[in-house]
Amino acid sequence: MSFIQNFIKNYIPKVKAEDEDEELVDPQKVLREKCSDNHCVNLQEKLNSCNDRVNSKKQTEETCFEELIHYMECVDHCVAKTLFSKLK
C-alpha cells in the first residue's frame, strides 16, 4: 500500500448516509440548479446564444469566456446566500 493510500485509509474519515439506501444529495448542486433556473436566466440565455453563435462558425476567434464568467458569478452569488445554512 502506498503512503497516500495508507494516509487516506487512516486519517480521512469515511462519510456514510444514515440510511444505507438513502442517496446523499449535494445541496450546492441543488441550489445551483435553482439559481440557474430562476435568478440567472438572462445571463444563461446570453451564454447559450453566444455558444450557438460560436459553434455555428467554422473559424472564429470569438469565445464566450466573458459570458461564462458573468453567468458563473451570478450563480455563485445566488448560491452563497443560502448554501451554508443548508450544511450540517
PyMOL Python script that loads the backbone (N, CA, C, O; Angstrom):
from pymol import cmd

cmd.read_pdbstr("""\
ATOM      1  N   MET A   1       0.858  -1.172   0.000  1.00  0.00           N
ATOM      2  CA  MET A   1       0.000   0.000   0.000  1.00  0.00           C
ATOM      3  C   MET A   1       0.905   1.237   0.000  1.00  0.00           C
ATOM      4  O   MET A   1       1.865   1.315   0.767  1.00  0.00           O
ATOM      5  N   SER A   2       0.592   2.183  -0.854  1.00  0.00           N
ATOM      6  CA  SER A   2       1.405   3.393  -0.945  1.00  0.00           C
ATOM      7  C   SER A   2       1.143   4.301   0.255  1.00  0.00           C
ATOM      8  O   SER A   2       0.171   4.127   0.990  1.00  0.00           O
ATOM      9  N   PHE A   3       2.027   5.262   0.428  1.00  0.00           N
ATOM     10  CA  PHE A   3       1.896   6.209   1.528  1.00  0.00           C
ATOM     11  C   PHE A   3       0.567   6.950   1.456  1.00  0.00           C
ATOM     12  O   PHE A   3      -0.110   7.119   2.470  1.00  0.00           O
ATOM     13  N   ILE A   4       0.192   7.395   0.249  1.00  0.00           N
ATOM     14  CA  ILE A   4      -1.047   8.166   0.084  1.00  0.00           C
ATOM     15  C   ILE A   4      -2.266   7.306   0.402  1.00  0.00           C
ATOM     16  O   ILE A   4      -3.180   7.759   1.091  1.00  0.00           O
ATOM     17  N   GLN A   5      -2.287   6.079  -0.092  1.00  0.00           N
ATOM     18  CA  GLN A   5      -3.410   5.187   0.194  1.00  0.00           C
ATOM     19  C   GLN A   5      -3.510   4.910   1.695  1.00  0.00           C
ATOM     20  O   GLN A   5      -4.605   4.889   2.258  1.00  0.00           O
ATOM     21  N   ASN A   6      -2.370   4.701   2.332  1.00  0.00           N
ATOM     22  CA  ASN A   6      -2.339   4.453   3.765  1.00  0.00           C
ATOM     23  C   ASN A   6      -2.831   5.672   4.535  1.00  0.00           C
ATOM     24  O   ASN A   6      -3.593   5.541   5.494  1.00  0.00           O
ATOM     25  N   PHE A   7      -2.395   6.860   4.114  1.00  0.00           N
ATOM     26  CA  PHE A   7      -2.819   8.100   4.756  1.00  0.00           C
ATOM     27  C   PHE A   7      -4.328   8.278   4.638  1.00  0.00           C
ATOM     28  O   PHE A   7      -5.000   8.587   5.622  1.00  0.00           O
ATOM     29  N   ILE A   8      -4.853   8.084   3.439  1.00  0.00           N
ATOM     30  CA  ILE A   8      -6.292   8.236   3.219  1.00  0.00           C
ATOM     31  C   ILE A   8      -7.072   7.240   4.070  1.00  0.00           C
ATOM     32  O   ILE A   8      -8.075   7.594   4.690  1.00  0.00           O
ATOM     33  N   LYS A   9      -6.613   6.009   4.095  1.00  0.00           N
ATOM     34  CA  LYS A   9      -7.307   4.971   4.860  1.00  0.00           C
ATOM     35  C   LYS A   9      -7.332   5.286   6.355  1.00  0.00           C
ATOM     36  O   LYS A   9      -8.340   5.055   7.023  1.00  0.00           O
ATOM     37  N   ASN A  10      -6.219   5.814   6.882  1.00  0.00           N
ATOM     38  CA  ASN A  10      -6.100   6.010   8.323  1.00  0.00           C
ATOM     39  C   ASN A  10      -6.555   7.380   8.824  1.00  0.00           C
ATOM     40  O   ASN A  10      -6.977   7.500   9.974  1.00  0.00           O
ATOM     41  N   TYR A  11      -6.477   8.409   7.990  1.00  0.00           N
ATOM     42  CA  TYR A  11      -6.692   9.756   8.513  1.00  0.00           C
ATOM     43  C   TYR A  11      -7.870  10.517   7.911  1.00  0.00           C
ATOM     44  O   TYR A  11      -8.280  11.536   8.467  1.00  0.00           O
ATOM     45  N   ILE A  12      -8.411  10.065   6.823  1.00  0.00           N
ATOM     46  CA  ILE A  12      -9.545  10.766   6.231  1.00  0.00           C
ATOM     47  C   ILE A  12     -10.803   9.968   6.540  1.00  0.00           C
ATOM     48  O   ILE A  12     -10.923   8.809   6.143  1.00  0.00           O
ATOM     49  N   PRO A  13     -11.739  10.588   7.246  1.00  0.00           N
ATOM     50  CA  PRO A  13     -12.937   9.845   7.654  1.00  0.00           C
ATOM     51  C   PRO A  13     -13.826   9.508   6.461  1.00  0.00           C
ATOM     52  O   PRO A  13     -13.909  10.247   5.480  1.00  0.00           O
ATOM     53  N   LYS A  14     -14.481   8.366   6.588  1.00  0.00           N
ATOM     54  CA  LYS A  14     -15.446   7.959   5.573  1.00  0.00           C
ATOM     55  C   LYS A  14     -16.811   8.475   5.990  1.00  0.00           C
ATOM     56  O   LYS A  14     -17.196   8.369   7.155  1.00  0.00           O
ATOM     57  N   VAL A  15     -17.536   9.030   5.039  1.00  0.00           N
ATOM     58  CA  VAL A  15     -18.862   9.570   5.315  1.00  0.00           C
ATOM     59  C   VAL A  15     -19.892   8.592   4.779  1.00  0.00           C
ATOM     60  O   VAL A  15     -19.854   8.197   3.613  1.00  0.00           O
ATOM     61  N   LYS A  16     -20.804   8.213   5.642  1.00  0.00           N
ATOM     62  CA  LYS A  16     -21.860   7.290   5.248  1.00  0.00           C
ATOM     63  C   LYS A  16     -23.210   7.927   5.534  1.00  0.00           C
ATOM     64  O   LYS A  16     -23.358   8.684   6.494  1.00  0.00           O
ATOM     65  N   ALA A  17     -24.176   7.623   4.711  1.00  0.00           N
ATOM     66  CA  ALA A  17     -25.529   8.091   4.949  1.00  0.00           C
ATOM     67  C   ALA A  17     -26.100   7.354   6.150  1.00  0.00           C
ATOM     68  O   ALA A  17     -25.714   6.222   6.438  1.00  0.00           O
ATOM     69  N   GLU A  18     -27.012   7.998   6.838  1.00  0.00           N
ATOM     70  CA  GLU A  18     -27.634   7.371   7.998  1.00  0.00           C
ATOM     71  C   GLU A  18     -28.370   6.108   7.590  1.00  0.00           C
ATOM     72  O   GLU A  18     -28.329   5.098   8.291  1.00  0.00           O
ATOM     73  N   ASP A  19     -29.029   6.173   6.476  1.00  0.00           N
ATOM     74  CA  ASP A  19     -29.740   5.025   5.927  1.00  0.00           C
ATOM     75  C   ASP A  19     -28.955   4.572   4.703  1.00  0.00           C
ATOM     76  O   ASP A  19     -28.742   5.373   3.793  1.00  0.00           O
ATOM     77  N   GLU A  20     -28.528   3.341   4.649  1.00  0.00           N
ATOM     78  CA  GLU A  20     -27.694   2.851   3.552  1.00  0.00           C
ATOM     79  C   GLU A  20     -28.370   3.014   2.184  1.00  0.00           C
ATOM     80  O   GLU A  20     -27.684   3.186   1.177  1.00  0.00           O
ATOM     81  N   ASP A  21     -29.698   2.961   2.140  1.00  0.00           N
ATOM     82  CA  ASP A  21     -30.416   3.078   0.881  1.00  0.00           C
ATOM     83  C   ASP A  21     -30.576   4.539   0.449  1.00  0.00           C
ATOM     84  O   ASP A  21     -30.875   4.824  -0.711  1.00  0.00           O
ATOM     85  N   GLU A  22     -30.376   5.440   1.381  1.00  0.00           N
ATOM     86  CA  GLU A  22     -30.570   6.857   1.105  1.00  0.00           C
ATOM     87  C   GLU A  22     -29.399   7.401   0.296  1.00  0.00           C
ATOM     88  O   GLU A  22     -28.240   7.188   0.652  1.00  0.00           O
ATOM     89  N   GLU A  23     -29.697   8.090  -0.772  1.00  0.00           N
ATOM     90  CA  GLU A  23     -28.663   8.699  -1.601  1.00  0.00           C
ATOM     91  C   GLU A  23     -28.375  10.102  -1.091  1.00  0.00           C
ATOM     92  O   GLU A  23     -29.295  10.888  -0.865  1.00  0.00           O
ATOM     93  N   LEU A  24     -27.101  10.415  -0.912  1.00  0.00           N
ATOM     94  CA  LEU A  24     -26.717  11.749  -0.471  1.00  0.00           C
ATOM     95  C   LEU A  24     -26.889  12.736  -1.617  1.00  0.00           C
ATOM     96  O   LEU A  24     -26.547  12.441  -2.762  1.00  0.00           O
ATOM     97  N   VAL A  25     -27.422  13.908  -1.298  1.00  0.00           N
ATOM     98  CA  VAL A  25     -27.633  14.947  -2.293  1.00  0.00           C
ATOM     99  C   VAL A  25     -26.783  16.151  -1.920  1.00  0.00           C
ATOM    100  O   VAL A  25     -26.836  16.631  -0.788  1.00  0.00           O
ATOM    101  N   ASP A  26     -26.008  16.631  -2.868  1.00  0.00           N
ATOM    102  CA  ASP A  26     -25.158  17.792  -2.631  1.00  0.00           C
ATOM    103  C   ASP A  26     -26.037  19.044  -2.669  1.00  0.00           C
ATOM    104  O   ASP A  26     -26.609  19.353  -3.713  1.00  0.00           O
ATOM    105  N   PRO A  27     -26.157  19.774  -1.547  1.00  0.00           N
ATOM    106  CA  PRO A  27     -27.021  20.954  -1.538  1.00  0.00           C
ATOM    107  C   PRO A  27     -26.529  22.049  -2.485  1.00  0.00           C
ATOM    108  O   PRO A  27     -27.327  22.853  -2.966  1.00  0.00           O
ATOM    109  N   GLN A  28     -25.233  22.086  -2.753  1.00  0.00           N
ATOM    110  CA  GLN A  28     -24.716  23.097  -3.677  1.00  0.00           C
ATOM    111  C   GLN A  28     -25.239  22.856  -5.089  1.00  0.00           C
ATOM    112  O   GLN A  28     -25.585  23.810  -5.786  1.00  0.00           O
ATOM    113  N   LYS A  29     -25.305  21.599  -5.522  1.00  0.00           N
ATOM    114  CA  LYS A  29     -25.826  21.292  -6.856  1.00  0.00           C
ATOM    115  C   LYS A  29     -27.299  21.684  -6.970  1.00  0.00           C
ATOM    116  O   LYS A  29     -27.730  22.241  -7.979  1.00  0.00           O
ATOM    117  N   VAL A  30     -28.058  21.386  -5.924  1.00  0.00           N
ATOM    118  CA  VAL A  30     -29.489  21.723  -5.927  1.00  0.00           C
ATOM    119  C   VAL A  30     -29.669  23.237  -6.007  1.00  0.00           C
ATOM    120  O   VAL A  30     -30.482  23.733  -6.787  1.00  0.00           O
ATOM    121  N   LEU A  31     -28.900  23.968  -5.192  1.00  0.00           N
ATOM    122  CA  LEU A  31     -29.008  25.431  -5.203  1.00  0.00           C
ATOM    123  C   LEU A  31     -28.545  26.018  -6.532  1.00  0.00           C
ATOM    124  O   LEU A  31     -29.135  26.983  -7.018  1.00  0.00           O
ATOM    125  N   ARG A  32     -27.499  25.450  -7.123  1.00  0.00           N
ATOM    126  CA  ARG A  32     -27.022  25.942  -8.423  1.00  0.00           C
ATOM    127  C   ARG A  32     -28.113  25.794  -9.488  1.00  0.00           C
ATOM    128  O   ARG A  32     -28.322  26.698 -10.297  1.00  0.00           O
ATOM    129  N   GLU A  33     -28.799  24.665  -9.483  1.00  0.00           N
ATOM    130  CA  GLU A  33     -29.868  24.449 -10.451  1.00  0.00           C
ATOM    131  C   GLU A  33     -31.002  25.458 -10.238  1.00  0.00           C
ATOM    132  O   GLU A  33     -31.518  26.028 -11.200  1.00  0.00           O
ATOM    133  N   LYS A  34     -31.382  25.674  -8.984  1.00  0.00           N
ATOM    134  CA  LYS A  34     -32.452  26.633  -8.696  1.00  0.00           C
ATOM    135  C   LYS A  34     -32.061  28.042  -9.118  1.00  0.00           C
ATOM    136  O   LYS A  34     -32.854  28.755  -9.732  1.00  0.00           O
ATOM    137  N   CYS A  35     -30.836  28.441  -8.786  1.00  0.00           N
ATOM    138  CA  CYS A  35     -30.372  29.785  -9.143  1.00  0.00           C
ATOM    139  C   CYS A  35     -30.270  29.935 -10.652  1.00  0.00           C
ATOM    140  O   CYS A  35     -30.608  30.982 -11.205  1.00  0.00           O
ATOM    141  N   SER A  36     -29.807  28.898 -11.305  1.00  0.00           N
ATOM    142  CA  SER A  36     -29.666  28.936 -12.752  1.00  0.00           C
ATOM    143  C   SER A  36     -31.036  29.066 -13.424  1.00  0.00           C
ATOM    144  O   SER A  36     -31.190  29.800 -14.400  1.00  0.00           O
ATOM    145  N   ASP A  37     -32.014  28.357 -12.896  1.00  0.00           N
ATOM    146  CA  ASP A  37     -33.349  28.367 -13.496  1.00  0.00           C
ATOM    147  C   ASP A  37     -34.150  29.616 -13.155  1.00  0.00           C
ATOM    148  O   ASP A  37     -35.013  30.020 -13.933  1.00  0.00           O
ATOM    149  N   ASN A  38     -33.883  30.234 -12.009  1.00  0.00           N
ATOM    150  CA  ASN A  38     -34.700  31.358 -11.567  1.00  0.00           C
ATOM    151  C   ASN A  38     -33.985  32.703 -11.644  1.00  0.00           C
ATOM    152  O   ASN A  38     -34.470  33.639 -12.278  1.00  0.00           O
ATOM    153  N   HIS A  39     -32.851  32.787 -11.004  1.00  0.00           N
ATOM    154  CA  HIS A  39     -32.200  34.079 -10.784  1.00  0.00           C
ATOM    155  C   HIS A  39     -31.321  34.523 -11.954  1.00  0.00           C
ATOM    156  O   HIS A  39     -31.219  35.722 -12.217  1.00  0.00           O
ATOM    157  N   CYS A  40     -30.689  33.594 -12.657  1.00  0.00           N
ATOM    158  CA  CYS A  40     -29.673  33.930 -13.663  1.00  0.00           C
ATOM    159  C   CYS A  40     -30.102  33.559 -15.083  1.00  0.00           C
ATOM    160  O   CYS A  40     -29.259  33.260 -15.928  1.00  0.00           O
ATOM    161  N   VAL A  41     -31.385  33.578 -15.339  1.00  0.00           N
ATOM    162  CA  VAL A  41     -31.913  33.154 -16.631  1.00  0.00           C
ATOM    163  C   VAL A  41     -31.406  34.038 -17.769  1.00  0.00           C
ATOM    164  O   VAL A  41     -31.049  33.532 -18.834  1.00  0.00           O
ATOM    165  N   ASN A  42     -31.371  35.337 -17.555  1.00  0.00           N
ATOM    166  CA  ASN A  42     -30.933  36.244 -18.617  1.00  0.00           C
ATOM    167  C   ASN A  42     -29.484  35.990 -19.011  1.00  0.00           C
ATOM    168  O   ASN A  42     -29.152  35.976 -20.196  1.00  0.00           O
ATOM    169  N   LEU A  43     -28.629  35.790 -18.025  1.00  0.00           N
ATOM    170  CA  LEU A  43     -27.220  35.532 -18.321  1.00  0.00           C
ATOM    171  C   LEU A  43     -27.033  34.159 -18.957  1.00  0.00           C
ATOM    172  O   LEU A  43     -26.150  33.978 -19.796  1.00  0.00           O
ATOM    173  N   GLN A  44     -27.850  33.203 -18.567  1.00  0.00           N
ATOM    174  CA  GLN A  44     -27.773  31.882 -19.177  1.00  0.00           C
ATOM    175  C   GLN A  44     -28.196  31.958 -20.651  1.00  0.00           C
ATOM    176  O   GLN A  44     -27.600  31.299 -21.502  1.00  0.00           O
ATOM    177  N   GLU A  45     -29.211  32.751 -20.945  1.00  0.00           N
ATOM    178  CA  GLU A  45     -29.639  32.925 -22.330  1.00  0.00           C
ATOM    179  C   GLU A  45     -28.550  33.594 -23.168  1.00  0.00           C
ATOM    180  O   GLU A  45     -28.331  33.213 -24.318  1.00  0.00           O
ATOM    181  N   LYS A  46     -27.865  34.593 -22.595  1.00  0.00           N
ATOM    182  CA  LYS A  46     -26.759  35.235 -23.306  1.00  0.00           C
ATOM    183  C   LYS A  46     -25.635  34.246 -23.576  1.00  0.00           C
ATOM    184  O   LYS A  46     -25.056  34.240 -24.663  1.00  0.00           O
ATOM    185  N   LEU A  47     -25.326  33.415 -22.597  1.00  0.00           N
ATOM    186  CA  LEU A  47     -24.288  32.405 -22.771  1.00  0.00           C
ATOM    187  C   LEU A  47     -24.685  31.391 -23.837  1.00  0.00           C
ATOM    188  O   LEU A  47     -23.865  31.029 -24.680  1.00  0.00           O
ATOM    189  N   ASN A  48     -25.915  30.938 -23.808  1.00  0.00           N
ATOM    190  CA  ASN A  48     -26.387  29.973 -24.803  1.00  0.00           C
ATOM    191  C   ASN A  48     -26.365  30.558 -26.205  1.00  0.00           C
ATOM    192  O   ASN A  48     -25.962  29.882 -27.151  1.00  0.00           O
ATOM    193  N   SER A  49     -26.792  31.804 -26.350  1.00  0.00           N
ATOM    194  CA  SER A  49     -26.779  32.416 -27.684  1.00  0.00           C
ATOM    195  C   SER A  49     -25.345  32.604 -28.174  1.00  0.00           C
ATOM    196  O   SER A  49     -25.074  32.433 -29.363  1.00  0.00           O
ATOM    197  N   CYS A  50     -24.432  32.951 -27.283  1.00  0.00           N
ATOM    198  CA  CYS A  50     -23.022  33.075 -27.657  1.00  0.00           C
ATOM    199  C   CYS A  50     -22.475  31.713 -28.095  1.00  0.00           C
ATOM    200  O   CYS A  50     -21.791  31.615 -29.114  1.00  0.00           O
ATOM    201  N   ASN A  51     -22.774  30.675 -27.330  1.00  0.00           N
ATOM    202  CA  ASN A  51     -22.323  29.326 -27.699  1.00  0.00           C
ATOM    203  C   ASN A  51     -22.870  28.906 -29.056  1.00  0.00           C
ATOM    204  O   ASN A  51     -22.147  28.333 -29.872  1.00  0.00           O
ATOM    205  N   ASP A  52     -24.131  29.187 -29.295  1.00  0.00           N
ATOM    206  CA  ASP A  52     -24.734  28.861 -30.588  1.00  0.00           C
ATOM    207  C   ASP A  52     -24.047  29.614 -31.714  1.00  0.00           C
ATOM    208  O   ASP A  52     -23.762  29.045 -32.767  1.00  0.00           O
ATOM    209  N   ARG A  53     -23.782  30.890 -31.492  1.00  0.00           N
ATOM    210  CA  ARG A  53     -23.124  31.714 -32.499  1.00  0.00           C
ATOM    211  C   ARG A  53     -21.709  31.205 -32.800  1.00  0.00           C
ATOM    212  O   ARG A  53     -21.317  31.097 -33.962  1.00  0.00           O
ATOM    213  N   VAL A  54     -20.959  30.898 -31.756  1.00  0.00           N
ATOM    214  CA  VAL A  54     -19.581  30.424 -31.940  1.00  0.00           C
ATOM    215  C   VAL A  54     -19.564  29.047 -32.590  1.00  0.00           C
ATOM    216  O   VAL A  54     -18.740  28.785 -33.466  1.00  0.00           O
ATOM    217  N   ASN A  55     -20.451  28.183 -32.176  1.00  0.00           N
ATOM    218  CA  ASN A  55     -20.490  26.831 -32.743  1.00  0.00           C
ATOM    219  C   ASN A  55     -20.976  26.808 -34.186  1.00  0.00           C
ATOM    220  O   ASN A  55     -20.702  25.852 -34.912  1.00  0.00           O
ATOM    221  N   SER A  56     -21.693  27.847 -34.612  1.00  0.00           N
ATOM    222  CA  SER A  56     -22.187  27.881 -35.981  1.00  0.00           C
ATOM    223  C   SER A  56     -21.107  28.306 -36.983  1.00  0.00           C
ATOM    224  O   SER A  56     -21.272  28.129 -38.190  1.00  0.00           O
ATOM    225  N   LYS A  57     -20.015  28.861 -36.481  1.00  0.00           N
ATOM    226  CA  LYS A  57     -18.933  29.309 -37.359  1.00  0.00           C
ATOM    227  C   LYS A  57     -17.833  28.259 -37.396  1.00  0.00           C
ATOM    228  O   LYS A  57     -17.543  27.604 -36.395  1.00  0.00           O
ATOM    229  N   LYS A  58     -17.220  28.110 -38.583  1.00  0.00           N
ATOM    230  CA  LYS A  58     -16.140  27.134 -38.711  1.00  0.00           C
ATOM    231  C   LYS A  58     -14.839  27.680 -38.162  1.00  0.00           C
ATOM    232  O   LYS A  58     -14.099  26.970 -37.481  1.00  0.00           O
ATOM    233  N   GLN A  59     -14.560  28.938 -38.455  1.00  0.00           N
ATOM    234  CA  GLN A  59     -13.332  29.551 -37.956  1.00  0.00           C
ATOM    235  C   GLN A  59     -13.684  30.883 -37.311  1.00  0.00           C
ATOM    236  O   GLN A  59     -14.195  31.794 -37.964  1.00  0.00           O
ATOM    237  N   THR A  60     -13.405  30.976 -36.036  1.00  0.00           N
ATOM    238  CA  THR A  60     -13.653  32.214 -35.322  1.00  0.00           C
ATOM    239  C   THR A  60     -12.706  32.308 -34.124  1.00  0.00           C
ATOM    240  O   THR A  60     -12.312  31.302 -33.534  1.00  0.00           O
ATOM    241  N   GLU A  61     -12.361  33.524 -33.794  1.00  0.00           N
ATOM    242  CA  GLU A  61     -11.533  33.744 -32.604  1.00  0.00           C
ATOM    243  C   GLU A  61     -12.401  34.111 -31.411  1.00  0.00           C
ATOM    244  O   GLU A  61     -11.901  34.252 -30.295  1.00  0.00           O
ATOM    245  N   GLU A  62     -13.688  34.264 -31.643  1.00  0.00           N
ATOM    246  CA  GLU A  62     -14.605  34.626 -30.575  1.00  0.00           C
ATOM    247  C   GLU A  62     -14.758  33.470 -29.591  1.00  0.00           C
ATOM    248  O   GLU A  62     -14.881  32.309 -29.980  1.00  0.00           O
ATOM    249  N   THR A  63     -14.748  33.815 -28.334  1.00  0.00           N
ATOM    250  CA  THR A  63     -15.046  32.840 -27.283  1.00  0.00           C
ATOM    251  C   THR A  63     -16.175  33.402 -26.430  1.00  0.00           C
ATOM    252  O   THR A  63     -16.518  34.580 -26.530  1.00  0.00           O
ATOM    253  N   CYS A  64     -16.727  32.576 -25.619  1.00  0.00           N
ATOM    254  CA  CYS A  64     -17.814  33.004 -24.735  1.00  0.00           C
ATOM    255  C   CYS A  64     -17.328  33.090 -23.301  1.00  0.00           C
ATOM    256  O   CYS A  64     -18.110  32.920 -22.365  1.00  0.00           O
ATOM    257  N   PHE A  65     -16.054  33.350 -23.126  1.00  0.00           N
ATOM    258  CA  PHE A  65     -15.459  33.372 -21.803  1.00  0.00           C
ATOM    259  C   PHE A  65     -16.095  34.440 -20.921  1.00  0.00           C
ATOM    260  O   PHE A  65     -16.413  34.178 -19.761  1.00  0.00           O
ATOM    261  N   GLU A  66     -16.280  35.624 -21.454  1.00  0.00           N
ATOM    262  CA  GLU A  66     -16.861  36.711 -20.665  1.00  0.00           C
ATOM    263  C   GLU A  66     -18.280  36.376 -20.227  1.00  0.00           C
ATOM    264  O   GLU A  66     -18.650  36.614 -19.077  1.00  0.00           O
ATOM    265  N   GLU A  67     -19.070  35.829 -21.136  1.00  0.00           N
ATOM    266  CA  GLU A  67     -20.441  35.444 -20.805  1.00  0.00           C
ATOM    267  C   GLU A  67     -20.461  34.338 -19.749  1.00  0.00           C
ATOM    268  O   GLU A  67     -21.308  34.335 -18.856  1.00  0.00           O
ATOM    269  N   LEU A  68     -19.526  33.407 -19.862  1.00  0.00           N
ATOM    270  CA  LEU A  68     -19.434  32.326 -18.894  1.00  0.00           C
ATOM    271  C   LEU A  68     -19.084  32.861 -17.508  1.00  0.00           C
ATOM    272  O   LEU A  68     -19.671  32.444 -16.510  1.00  0.00           O
ATOM    273  N   ILE A  69     -18.133  33.779 -17.451  1.00  0.00           N
ATOM    274  CA  ILE A  69     -17.728  34.360 -16.167  1.00  0.00           C
ATOM    275  C   ILE A  69     -18.903  35.099 -15.513  1.00  0.00           C
ATOM    276  O   ILE A  69     -19.143  34.943 -14.316  1.00  0.00           O
ATOM    277  N   HIS A  70     -19.626  35.892 -16.287  1.00  0.00           N
ATOM    278  CA  HIS A  70     -20.767  36.632 -15.732  1.00  0.00           C
ATOM    279  C   HIS A  70     -21.855  35.672 -15.228  1.00  0.00           C
ATOM    280  O   HIS A  70     -22.442  35.888 -14.167  1.00  0.00           O
ATOM    281  N   TYR A  71     -22.110  34.628 -15.991  1.00  0.00           N
ATOM    282  CA  TYR A  71     -23.120  33.643 -15.594  1.00  0.00           C
ATOM    283  C   TYR A  71     -22.705  32.931 -14.306  1.00  0.00           C
ATOM    284  O   TYR A  71     -23.513  32.801 -13.387  1.00  0.00           O
ATOM    285  N   MET A  72     -21.455  32.471 -14.229  1.00  0.00           N
ATOM    286  CA  MET A  72     -20.991  31.750 -13.051  1.00  0.00           C
ATOM    287  C   MET A  72     -20.947  32.657 -11.818  1.00  0.00           C
ATOM    288  O   MET A  72     -21.236  32.205 -10.710  1.00  0.00           O
ATOM    289  N   GLU A  73     -20.591  33.925 -11.998  1.00  0.00           N
ATOM    290  CA  GLU A  73     -20.619  34.863 -10.876  1.00  0.00           C
ATOM    291  C   GLU A  73     -22.030  35.038 -10.345  1.00  0.00           C
ATOM    292  O   GLU A  73     -22.242  35.101  -9.134  1.00  0.00           O
ATOM    293  N   CYS A  74     -22.986  35.114 -11.246  1.00  0.00           N
ATOM    294  CA  CYS A  74     -24.383  35.251 -10.844  1.00  0.00           C
ATOM    295  C   CYS A  74     -24.845  34.024 -10.046  1.00  0.00           C
ATOM    296  O   CYS A  74     -25.459  34.155  -8.988  1.00  0.00           O
ATOM    297  N   VAL A  75     -24.543  32.848 -10.562  1.00  0.00           N
ATOM    298  CA  VAL A  75     -24.947  31.613  -9.882  1.00  0.00           C
ATOM    299  C   VAL A  75     -24.262  31.505  -8.527  1.00  0.00           C
ATOM    300  O   VAL A  75     -24.908  31.187  -7.529  1.00  0.00           O
ATOM    301  N   ASP A  76     -22.957  31.768  -8.485  1.00  0.00           N
ATOM    302  CA  ASP A  76     -22.228  31.684  -7.218  1.00  0.00           C
ATOM    303  C   ASP A  76     -22.751  32.685  -6.194  1.00  0.00           C
ATOM    304  O   ASP A  76     -22.874  32.362  -5.012  1.00  0.00           O
ATOM    305  N   HIS A  77     -23.056  33.882  -6.640  1.00  0.00           N
ATOM    306  CA  HIS A  77     -23.584  34.908  -5.737  1.00  0.00           C
ATOM    307  C   HIS A  77     -24.937  34.476  -5.161  1.00  0.00           C
ATOM    308  O   HIS A  77     -25.206  34.656  -3.973  1.00  0.00           O
ATOM    309  N   CYS A  78     -25.767  33.913  -6.009  1.00  0.00           N
ATOM    310  CA  CYS A  78     -27.085  33.443  -5.577  1.00  0.00           C
ATOM    311  C   CYS A  78     -26.950  32.272  -4.597  1.00  0.00           C
ATOM    312  O   CYS A  78     -27.644  32.231  -3.581  1.00  0.00           O
ATOM    313  N   VAL A  79     -26.066  31.326  -4.899  1.00  0.00           N
ATOM    314  CA  VAL A  79     -25.884  30.146  -4.053  1.00  0.00           C
ATOM    315  C   VAL A  79     -25.303  30.532  -2.696  1.00  0.00           C
ATOM    316  O   VAL A  79     -25.677  29.964  -1.671  1.00  0.00           O
ATOM    317  N   ALA A  80     -24.391  31.497  -2.694  1.00  0.00           N
ATOM    318  CA  ALA A  80     -23.701  31.877  -1.456  1.00  0.00           C
ATOM    319  C   ALA A  80     -24.654  32.404  -0.394  1.00  0.00           C
ATOM    320  O   ALA A  80     -24.355  32.331   0.798  1.00  0.00           O
ATOM    321  N   LYS A  81     -25.788  32.930  -0.810  1.00  0.00           N
ATOM    322  CA  LYS A  81     -26.737  33.487   0.150  1.00  0.00           C
ATOM    323  C   LYS A  81     -27.298  32.429   1.095  1.00  0.00           C
ATOM    324  O   LYS A  81     -27.573  32.719   2.260  1.00  0.00           O
ATOM    325  N   THR A  82     -27.469  31.192   0.594  1.00  0.00           N
ATOM    326  CA  THR A  82     -28.156  30.183   1.410  1.00  0.00           C
ATOM    327  C   THR A  82     -27.390  28.882   1.592  1.00  0.00           C
ATOM    328  O   THR A  82     -27.839  28.020   2.347  1.00  0.00           O
ATOM    329  N   LEU A  83     -26.266  28.707   0.940  1.00  0.00           N
ATOM    330  CA  LEU A  83     -25.576  27.426   0.986  1.00  0.00           C
ATOM    331  C   LEU A  83     -25.196  27.014   2.402  1.00  0.00           C
ATOM    332  O   LEU A  83     -25.474  25.883   2.799  1.00  0.00           O
ATOM    333  N   PHE A  84     -24.579  27.882   3.163  1.00  0.00           N
ATOM    334  CA  PHE A  84     -24.061  27.494   4.459  1.00  0.00           C
ATOM    335  C   PHE A  84     -25.164  27.221   5.480  1.00  0.00           C
ATOM    336  O   PHE A  84     -24.929  26.547   6.483  1.00  0.00           O
ATOM    337  N   SER A  85     -26.353  27.737   5.233  1.00  0.00           N
ATOM    338  CA  SER A  85     -27.456  27.394   6.130  1.00  0.00           C
ATOM    339  C   SER A  85     -27.957  25.982   5.874  1.00  0.00           C
ATOM    340  O   SER A  85     -28.636  25.411   6.727  1.00  0.00           O
ATOM    341  N   LYS A  86     -27.638  25.401   4.715  1.00  0.00           N
ATOM    342  CA  LYS A  86     -28.070  24.060   4.370  1.00  0.00           C
ATOM    343  C   LYS A  86     -27.082  22.987   4.831  1.00  0.00           C
ATOM    344  O   LYS A  86     -27.431  21.808   4.883  1.00  0.00           O
ATOM    345  N   LEU A  87     -25.854  23.386   5.166  1.00  0.00           N
ATOM    346  CA  LEU A  87     -24.841  22.419   5.567  1.00  0.00           C
ATOM    347  C   LEU A  87     -24.987  22.079   7.037  1.00  0.00           C
ATOM    348  O   LEU A  87     -25.412  22.902   7.848  1.00  0.00           O
ATOM    349  N   LYS A  88     -24.623  20.845   7.360  1.00  0.00           N
ATOM    350  CA  LYS A  88     -24.732  20.398   8.763  1.00  0.00           C
ATOM    351  C   LYS A  88     -23.358  20.296   9.356  1.00  0.00           C
ATOM    352  O   LYS A  88     -23.215  19.938  10.525  1.00  0.00           O
TER     353      LYS A  88
END
""", "prot")
cmd.dss("prot")
cmd.show_as("cartoon", "prot")
cmd.util.cbc("prot")
cmd.orient("prot")
